[in-house]
């Protein structure tokens, strides 16, 4: 398989793990601030857009 596809899969898995640990950390705070929740949503959206772009690019280079 193409190395670029493996890098894309690694990026998606690492991002998912990082975002889930960050969410758990925010949930366990006694009083989470609105700014931390907003930044988590912004980071999740950026990670999702980057993941979709990488998957599209990876399959475009493979095919």
C-alpha positions in Angstrom: 0.0 0.0 0.0 1.0 3.6 -0.5 3.0 5.2 2.3 0.8 8.4 1.9 -2.3 6.4 2.7 -0.7 5.0 5.9 0.3 8.5 6.9 -3.3 9.6 6.4 -4.7 6.7 8.4 -2.2 7.5 11.2 -3.2 11.2 11.2 -6.8 10.3 11.5 -6.3 7.8 14.3 -3.9 10.1 16.2 -6.3 13.0 15.9 -9.2 10.8 17.2 -7.2 9.7 20.2 -6.0 13.3 21.0 -9.5 14.7 20.6 -11.1 12.0 22.8 -8.5 12.6 25.6 -9.0 16.3 25.3 -12.7 15.9 25.6 -12.4 13.7 28.6 -10.1 16.2 30.2 -12.7 19.0 29.6 -15.5 16.9 30.9 -13.7 16.1 34.2 -13.1 19.8 35.0 -15.3 21.1 37.8 -16.2 24.2 35.8 -15.2 24.1 32.1 -15.0 27.5 30.5 -16.8 28.3 27.3 -13.6 29.1 25.5 -12.1 25.7 26.1 -15.3 24.1 24.7 -15.3 26.4 21.7 -11.6 25.7 21.0 -12.3 21.9 21.2 -15.1 22.3 18.6 -12.9 24.4 16.4 -10.0 21.8 16.6 -12.4 19.0 15.9 -13.8 20.8 12.8 -10.3 21.5 11.5 -9.2 17.9 12.1 -12.2 16.7 10.3 -11.6 18.9 7.3 -8.0 18.0 7.1 -8.8 14.3 7.4 -11.3 14.5 4.6 -8.9 16.4 2.4 -6.1 13.9 3.1 -8.4 10.9 2.3 -9.5 12.5 -0.9 -5.9 13.3 -1.9 -4.7 9.8 -1.0 -7.3 8.1 -3.0 -6.7 10.5 -5.9 -3.0 9.7 -6.0 -3.7 5.9 -5.7 -6.3 5.8 -8.5 
